[in-house]
Amino acid sequence: MTEPTPDEPAVRVTTLELFFDLVFVFTITQLTDVLAEHLDWHTLGESVLMLGLIWWMYSGYAWLTNAVAPSSTFRRSMLLIGMAGFLVIALSIPEAFGDNGWAFGVGYLIVSLVHSVLFLRSAGLGGYQAASRFAPVNLISAGLVLAGGLLPEEHRAAWWGGAMVVQFFVPYIRRIGVLVLIAGHFVERHGLVMIIVIGESIVSIGLGFVGVELDGSSLLVALLGLGVAYYFYWAYFAGDDERSVEALRGIANPVHKARVAVWAWGYAHFPMIIGIILFSAGIKKAIPAAFDPLKLNAALALAVGAAGFMVGHAAFLMLLRLRQGVIHRLVAAVLVVFTVFIGRIDATAQLVAILVVMAGALIIEDAPAVLRSRSTTLHTFGR
């Protein structure tokens, strides 16, 4: 993490925040399992809708702990209640569009109430003024989620979709006051949760071996899946986290800074996360297939998942005006989509193709910097 500027306090992510993130990531595990079990358009739509609702409130907690350190018994206790709400949400996910819709709604309401109470009580005057504007809208959204969970299943998607629309327009429905945004903490918090989410793809590799013989072909698929997960990590963390801190710090206007943060770390991160979920679901299908053809849904999950991650990160870089690497990611995303046709012939070959495309794009992106570094080193020794 880069050093803070003199006018920005050095605030690090606390262990309690990491503990909170682990509970949140359990929702990612649940969504991946549901999607892998029923890999079709209907389940994908439900998963995207649930993730959209969940990610909005997780992002709200990232903003909360950026402004309110969990430094008192009251704050820590309230965060524990918020974690309990996320756990209820996660446990309800497999049947959220069935018998457990009420539990999803109750958990979501708990998460929203805790977020609002902590902001209104503990975030200082600026935080109180901001929360007094966005908290009522968040609670309206939570009310829609709860109502949808209590209504018959056929109405649930419409009510939850309405809640997601409300959330999307929260920054525009009402003017949100100025919140002090500590760039180093904000970027670090999202980076840490992303590394845990990327780790979900590795967990999916292990779960894909349930009932599958451990042999050379299945091991090869597992190692290829690990390689792709590594390039998810490389794309996100190989210097761009440092650049993003500086880019966010460099925005002088606090209102514009908040708007960029919402778009870059809120909206642009969403396709990255759903991309990892899709790829993880696909890898579960690829392990037992090995050198056999994949069904279209599994081949699409692998390709669209990897491509979605790359497109999301390209959008993230563009929002921060960090143009280096954008073209590489977009070209890689297009090429990765075409690996669907390879997967329909051979699962392992598709994973090889995805790995080669992603590795090639990121290595080519880094090549000029590596050459400059070597040139500088040689020049220094020459002197």
N, C-alpha and C positions, 0 to 999 in steps of 0.2 A: 504494500500500500504506500502511495506517495505521501510525503510529509505535508501536514496541514499548512495553510498559509497563516500569517500572523493573525488575521481576522476570523479564522475558522478554528474552533476548538478541536483538539485531538481526541475524538470519541471513537472507541472501538466497540465492535459487537460483543455483547456479554454472553456468558455461557447460558444464561436463562433464555436469551433470544435463540441460541442454537438449539436448545431443548425444545422450544416452541416450534422451530422449523422442522424438527424431526416428526412432530405430530402432524404438521401440515403435509409433509411429504408422504405420510401414510395414505393421504387421500390420493396421491399420484399412484401409489402402489395399487390401491383399490380400483382406480379407473383403468389402469393397465390390465389388471386381471379380468375386469368386466369386458373390456374390448377384445382381449385375446380369446375369451370364452365365446363371444358372439361377434365375430369380426364382419360386420355388415354396416351399410349406410345408416340404418335406423339407430343402431347402438352408437355409432360414431357421432351422430347428431346429438344424442342424449349425453354422451361423454363430453362433447364440446360445450354444451349448455351448462352442465354441472361444473366443469372446470372454469368456465367464464365467471360464474357466480363465486366460486371458491377463490379464484385468483384475485378477484377484485378486493375481497375482504382481507386476504393475506397481504396484498399491497398496502391496504389501509393500515395494517399493523406495522409494516415496515416504516410507513410515515409516522405512526404513533411513537415507536421506540426511538425514532430519529429525533423526535421532539421531547419525549418523556422517557428519561432513563428509568429502568425498573429498580430504583434505588431505595424503595421503602417497602414495608410489609404490606401496605395497602395495594401498592402498584403490583408487587409480585403476586399477591393473592388474586387480584383481578385478572392478571395474565394467565394464572392457573385456570381460572374459570373460562377464559377464552380458549385455552388449550382443550379444556373439556368439551367445549362446543365444537371445536374442529374434530375431536375424536368421535363425537356423536355423528357428525356429518360423514366422516370416513366410514364408520361402521354401517351406516345406512345406505351407502352408495350402491352395493350390489342389487338392492331392491328399492332404490329411490323412486323409480318409476313404477313400482308395484306397491307392496304392503307397507313399505317403510318410508313413504313420502313424508308422513307427519314427523318422523324423527329427523329427517334432513331439514325440514322447516324449523323445527324447534332448535336444533343445533345452530342453524344459521342465525336465528333470532338472538340466541345467546351471544354468539360471536359479535353481532352488530351492536347489541346493547353494551357489552363490555368495552368495545372500541369507543363508542360515544361517551360513556361515563368517564373513562380515563382521559379522553381528550378534553372534555368539558371541565373536569375537576383539576387536572394536573398539568396541562400544557401551557400555563401562563396566559397572559392577556391576549397575545396574538393567536395562540392555539385555541383559546376559548371563542374568540370572534370567528375564527375559521370554522370550528366545530359547530357553532350555532347555526352556520349556514349549510354545511354538508350533512350533519348528523340527521336532521329530519328527513332528508332525501334518502339517505342510507336506510333509515328505519322504514320508510315507505317501501323500499325495495325488499327489505326483510319481511315485511308484512305480506307482500305479494308472494314471496317464496313460501311462507307458512301457509297462506291461503291455498296456494297451489298444491301443497303437500296434503292438505286436509280434504281437498276436493277429489272427485272421481278421477281415475288415472288418465282418462281421455282429455281432460282439461289441463293437466299438469304442465305440459310443454308450453302452452300458451301463456299461463300465468308466470312461469319461470322465465320464459322469453321476454315477457314484459318487464320483469325485474331486471333482466340483463340490459334491456334498452334504457331503463331509468339510470342504471349505473354508468352506462357509456356516456350519457349526457349530463352526469352530475357536474363536471367542470364547467358546463355551459348553461345549465338550468339556473344556477345562482352564482353570483360572483363570490369566489372563495377568498377569504382574507389572506394576508401574507403570512406564510409559515417559514420560519428559519430552517433552511435545508442544509444539513451538514453533509457535504458531498462525499467525504471519505467514508463515513459510516454508512450512508445510503447505498453507495456502490458496493462496499464490502458485504453488506447484509444480503443484497441480491446475488452477489457472486457466490456467497457461501450456500445459499439455497439452490443455486443452479448446479453447483458441484454435487450436491446431494441428489438432485433430480437426474443428472447425468449418470450418477451411480445406480439409479433405478434400472437403467438399461443393462447394467452388469448383473444386478439381482435377477432380472428377467432371464438372463442366460442360464443362471443356476436353476431357476424354476422350470426352465424349458427342458431340463434333464429328468424331470419326474416321469417315471415310466419309460424312459429312453435308455437303451444300452449305451454304455460309455465305450466308444470305439474311436478309431482314427477319424472317420468321417464326421461324427458328431463333435469331436474335439476341434476339428478344423473349423466347423461352423462357429463354435464358441469363440475361438481365437479371432476369427474375422469380425465377429460382433464386438469383441473387446477393442479391436483396432478401430472400428467406426466410432465407438464411444470415446476413444482417445482423441479422435479428430473433432468430435463435438467439443471436447475440452480445449483442444488447441485453438479452434476457431474462436472460442469465447474468451479464453484466458491468456493467449500468447501476446501480451502487451496491450490488448485492447481495453482491459480493465483499468490499467494505468492511464491510458489516453482518455478514457471516459471520465475518470475522476477530474482530470485537468479540464476537460471540455465543460463539465458541469460547473466546476468552480469558476470557470472563465465567464459565465453568463452573469452580468452585473445586475440586470433587472430581476428582482425576486419573483415577480409575477410570471415573467417569461421563463425563468428557471424552473418554477413549479410546473408550468405547462409542458416544458420539454421533458421533465422527469416523469410526468404522467404518461406521456406518449412513448418515451424510450424504454422506461423500466416497467410500465404497466402494459400498454397495448402491444408493443413490439416483442416483449418477452412471451406473450401468449402463444404465438405460433411456434416459438422455440420449444416451449413446454409440451404443447400438443404434438409437436413433431417427435419429441423423445418418447412420448407415450405410444404413438403409432409405431415407431421403429421397434420399441420394446415388445409390443404385441406381435409384430411381424417376426422378430427373432425367435419368439416362442414357437411359432409355426415352422420356422426354417430348420430348427435343430433336429426334429424327427424326420424332416424331409431330406436333409443333407444333399445328396447328388440326384434327387428326384425333382421333377417339376413342381413348382409351387402353384397353389390355386391363385386365381387372379386377386382375391382379396388380400392374401398374404404378401404377394409380390408388390401390390400397391401400397400396403402398409410400410414395407421396408423403404420403398422408393420415395413415396410422398412424405413419410416421416423424416427422412434425412434431408429431403429438399425443403420441407417446411422449416426445419431448424435453420438451414442456411439462408433462406429468404428472410426469416425473422431477424437473424443477426445482421443481415445486410440493411434491413430497415432501421434497426437500432443504430448502426453506424451512420446512416444518412441523417437520421434525426439529430445526431450530435455533430453533424458536419465533419465526420471523420471518413473521408472518401477512400482512403487506402484500404483495399481489400473488398470493397463493395462489388466491383465487377467480377472478381474472382468467385465470390460466393454465389452471385446470381448465375454465372455461367455453370458453375458446379451444380446448382440446383436444377437447371434445365437438363444437363446431361444425366444426372441421377434419376430423374423421372423416366428417362428412356430405358433405364435398366429393368423396368417392368417386363419388357419383352424377353430379356435374358432370364429373369426369374421364372417365366413360364416354361423355360426349357430346363433350367438347372438352378436350384436354390443357392448352392455354394458359388456358382459362377456369378450370380447377381450380387452377392455380398462382396466378392472379389472386385467386381466392377465399381460398386459404391465406394469401397475403400480406396481404389486406385484414383477415382475421380476426386474424392475429397482430399486425399493426400497430395495429389498433383496440384490442385488449386491452391492449397495452403503453402506448399513448398515453393511454388512459383511466386506466390505473393511475398514470401520471406526472402527470396533469392537476392534482390537488389540490396537489402539491408545487410545480408551476410557478406556479399561482395564488398560493400563499402567498409564493413568492419575489418575484413581481411586486408583491404587496401590501406586502411589507416594503420593497422598493425605493422604491415610491411614497411610503410613509410617511416614509422617510428623507429623500427629496427635499423632501417637504412641510414637514419641520421646518427 
